[in-house]
Amino acid sequence: MEERPTPRQMAKALLNGVAPPRPLFLPIVFSLGAKVENVSLDSFLSNPAKISSALRQMRGHLGADGVACYFDPYLEMEALGATLQRHLQGRSPTIHWAQPARAGEMPGSLRSPEEAAKSGRVPVGVEVIRRMNALPNRDFLLMAGVAGPLTLAARLTQLSERADLPDDALELAGSVVTQVASTFVEAGADVMVIEETVFPASSGRGFDSWADLLAPLINIVRFYEAVPVLQLNASQPLHENGDAIFQRQWDCVVSLPLENPVQERRTEAKRKNIAMLGIALPLDAFGSAGQGGEDLHRGLQQMILELRPALVTTAGDVPATTDMKILGKVFREVARAL
């Protein structure tokens, strides 16, 4: 009887464009570890021992193909020199700079991309990856995340997602996320999630410039034989850019929200790039009133049959307040669909 390939073997094959026999299940469950370890989120994010302990405990209950070693939307901001003031769950932190700037401009005295890759909590993420990579007989995948270059540039300049971003902000953001991702894959990460919530205003020159910004980041991840996953999380701009996204031959997995209208279109380009498509589960599926039952199972099962995705993930980090029983229920429904 032929042995089933391990998640690591499937990921290696995926780098060569070979579709896995089933979608890899790679949910982003990271900040929930603070609840598992009974510590504040701020303390959790700075403690590699607590993070590693939580990941080992959660992995046994989740039945996923990988663990999320480090995910924080503001990782790069702090690495560049920002101070974060965290609030109650569900609210974004307040960002303070030593030399703040007006909207549309970058703060002063920012660290260089090379310095940023060694600053803030980036070393914490590196240590977590190294600890998890050292576990004996590891066959599961190690995941980490960085912001997309447009997303980071928008945060640095305090601009909306539809505004024209300054070239200097884009250049810096592209370099920073590439350096941070390089640090993580060098430490042993198998999957690098690039979360982009900001998109070009059109599918013309702006789209090509965006793809050019992503190319060095994707290339360095692949150089270390890790799988790059471009996580697209903005519905309307994504819908507008659907044709351009599917017509381009990406060197990464492109992950789309499960309910995104782009997925309703049956295009030849989509089928051509089918081995590099991912599906992201909506985060409201994990709420007390979310779709943690048959609706999620049927929707996911239909998408898998029609699109044959390479992986199934989540549209961001599962909320830290999620009930573990609900999480387990949702994951069991996902396992049925896979």
Sequence and secondary structure as in RCSB ss.txt:
>XXXX:A:sequence
MEERPTPRQMAKALLNGVAPPRPLFLPIVFSLGAKVENVSLDSFLSNPAKISSALRQMRGHLGADGVACYFDPYL
EMEALGATLQRHLQGRSPTIHWAQPARAGEMPGSLRSPEEAAKSGRVPVGVEVIRRMNALPNRDFLLMAGVAGPL
TLAARLTQLSERADLPDDALELAGSVVTQVASTFVEAGADVMVIEETVFPASSGRGFDSWADLLAPLINIVRFYE
AVPVLQLNASQPLHENGDAIFQRQWDCVVSLPLENPVQERRTEAKRKNIAMLGIALPLDAFGSAGQGGEDLHRGL
QQMILELRPALVTTAGDVPATTDMKILGKVFREVARAL
>XXXX:A:secstr
      HHHHHHHHHTT   SS EE     TTHHHHHTS HHHHHT HHHHHHHHHHHHHHH  SEEEEE  TTH
HHHHTT EEE  STTS  EEE SB   TTS  BS   HHHHTTSTTHHHHHHHHHHHHTSTT  SEEEEEEE HH
HHHHHHHT  TTS   HHHHHHHHHHHHHHHHHHHHHT SEEEEEE    SSSSHHHHHHHHHHHHHHHHHHHTT
 EEEEEE  HHHHHHTHHHHHHS  SSEEEEETT GGGG   HHHHHTGGGEEEEE GGGGSTTS  SHHHHHHH
HHHHHHH  SEEEESS   TT  HHHHHHHHHHHHHH 
